[in-house]
Amino acid sequence: MPDRKPVESSDPAELRPEARPGARLEARPELRPDLPQAPRRARFDRALVFVALVAIWIGLATVLGTYWVGSPWGVALRLGSGVWGDLWQALAFVLGPTWSDSAVGGMTRPVNLGLQGQLQGQILVHASYTLFEAVAGFLLGAIPAATLPFLLRRLPIATAVIDPFMVGGYGAPKLALAPLFILWFGIGIASKIALVAITVFFIVYFSALAGVRALDARLVQMAQVAGASERSVARHIVFPGAVPYIFTGLRIAMPYSIGGAVIAELISANRGLGYLIQLGAMNFDTTGVFVALVATTCIVFLGNWSVDTLERWLLRWRPPADTKAEVGS
């Protein structure tokens, strides 16, 4: 009799051993989306993009000249020397002669290192001024903007009435309001904070409003049938459902807050990174302009990292997301 070929089973559990009960998924890493391969790949890709951007920067500085585009090495030297000068002065102020008269303090004195010409910008001082404006305006605009949609959740008529005015305020050019804020609040820090706050407010408001409107009404009805109070519904259902939308708005508004502070300083200020940009442009110092831009970018990275950290802490109750899906998206 001819040999019969074994009949292949169509049972998925038999075709895929990992699908059987009790099978160990650790044997196949591609079946574990929570493994750290994808984050490592994302970090590697970001490093490649950074290297490519620096290479383009070097090429432009080489072709056009450092008069038009400051070289990365000159920017790094100016930025590092400015930061070290500020740190040295801070140590001398805190420790006094113990630091300034010591051997280490004497050897690392900016004048002895030949960096006295690089310290006119005082990077950390100006960066802290801009950072304070951005953070103060961000909080002043984001907190009311995130709270207002929750207060209007039970007032649909009021929401419909103010909605056209909110859209108009969102579409109004914020830069055009800067002269008014300077007229109302003066040329000090208050006008910069007001411009940042009005910029952040509308972005966060519409994000929070979208989160409140996206809530599944059946969840609220089930909670009310179970006897939950309005406060419990808002705390345990409405707020957790809207938090991802709110943080989306915060993540978008964070760079706008720092950019708004810098733009306000460009218009009228004697401190801040915007002032350094204006000063470098007036003196035809492109390296100084790039130093201020790099410092502003670092502040943006710090702000986005802070928002992401706060979001992970508030949403720690959620199951871990599929890493592969996040990278693919």
Secondary structure, DSSP 8 states (H G I E B T S, - for coil): -----------HHHH-GGGSTT--GGG-GGG-TTSTHHHHHHHHHHHHHHHHHHHHHHHHHHHH-TTTS--HHHHHHHHHHHHHHHHHHHHHHHHTHHHHTSHHHHHT-TTTTT-GGG-SS-HHHHHHHHHHHHHHHHHHHHHHHHHHHHHTTT-HHHHHHHHHHHHHHHHS-GGGGHHHHHHHH-SSHHHHHHHHHHHHHHHHHHHHHHHHHTS-HHHHHHHHHTT--HHHHIIIIIHHHHHHHHHHHHHHHHHHHHHHHHHHHHHS-SSSHHHHHHHHHHTT-HHHHHHHHHHHHHHHHHHHHHHHHHHHHHTTTS----HHHHHH-
